Amino acid sequence: MSLKPNAIILGGVNTCARSLAALLVPIEGESLVSNLRIVDKYSVSPPTTYLGSEFTQVLAKDNVEYKQANLTIPAIVSSAFEPPTGQEPYSLVFDLTGEVAYDRADAVQINHTCHIARLVGEEAARRNVKAYVRLQQPWYETSDKGSHDEKEDVKPQGVIGTWWHETLRILGAIEGLNLVILRIGFVYGPYIDFGLMTNVMTVAAVYGYMKKAMKSLWSPGGNAMNTIHADDVAGGLWAAAEWISLVGRAEALSAAGEEIYSKTDKSKVTGVTGVPPPDKKIIAPLFNLTDDNDTTLDKAGKTMTGIFGTTFEYHNFVTSAMIRFRLEDVVEEINETHYNAWAEMLTKSDPPVTKTPLSAYMSTFALSKHTVAFSNKKFQRVVGYQLKRPNMTPEILLDIITKWKVEGSWPNIRS
């Protein structure tokens, strides 16, 4: 068919939806889709979340529509899929929904992650969409030894990881859904204010400004923290949608199907609508999507501090152990230095930065140990995807900062 498909992005305006939209309908050049609809809980006019200067230009395109909607309501989900009069239905669905605040309770995660994804997935199945691509954030803990492929039974991290993982079982159990799951590493990139990598880079800038070494609480061992550039998150989502649109559900399951094991007590999932029983076998096409950088805590820390003219070092064992033991008690003390120096940087900037989505505050979650080591070979082999940004380089990080400086979100400190 010569016509380009119509696509819908649900959720993720605060994470990766903006990068995906910019790929599907670029500011300059030809669109990959005929029409794009983006649906999320946020307002974009006036904005109630950070949008970034590029996304506002994408929203101004004639073939892009934004709908603010509460996707916890079934009727609203159904209406979100209804195309404008005279337009062909949406055949590609990108599910970027889910609560990303790490400290939300089980009930919030169930309602904002499991419940929304189930409603969206069921509606997509009813409409027989050609592709339903689910973006899975790296709320997992893996072993530091080697990289882990999709067959390995990795452990979800905390409450957030538990319910994001159960969401995959919910979607995998929906009959007729042309599902593909992309499980990514820690995302970073232009206008990405979300996530651990952006947080670490902001704090690295603070230590560079103070001319002090940035010190980690964790030893310089493996500490794998696989990463992925936002351009490759967007590129991977599009590649996955094209792939399953071509091969269909049956072939996708044969080529990439993996068992999604239950990782939750039966007592916790009982009564949660759509969650399959723990003993039910759920198979779904699953791909890891990470770069080739083999990012570790040490590697990311040294790359980021290096661009700000400082070093990445480690507290001694005794100090680290004491701080980790009392982390909840000392987190505010740790952040006082970050917060004050960042505020000073914003004020002394030329011109001053009066509004920014970026913060030098590091939560207990950010300060905790994270180990994510995912092999990316399967996605490259089966789908044929080639990474656009295979490595996290100083040049790429400086480009991110330059874009933030241009829009007035990052301090411009005269030396």
Secondary structure, DSSP 8 states (H G I E B T S, - for coil): --S--EEEEES-TTTTHHHHHHHHS-SSS--SSSEEEEEESS-BTTBSS---HHHHHHHTSTTEEEEE--TTSHHHHHHHT---TT-----EEEE--S---TT--HHHHIIIIIIHHHHHHHHHHHTT-SEEEEEE---EE--SSS-B-TTS--EE-HHHHHHHHHHHHHHHTSTT--EEEEEE-EEE-TT---SHHHHHHHHHHHHHHHT--EEESS-SS--BB-EEEHHHHHHHHHHHHHHHHHHHHHHHHHHHEEE----S-HHHHTT-TT---TTS--EEEEEEE--SS--BHHHHHHHHHHHTT--EEE--HHHHHHHHHTHHHHHHHHHHHHHHHHHHHHHHSSS-----S------HHHHS---B-B--HHHHHHT----SS-S--HHHHHHHHHHHHHHT-S-----
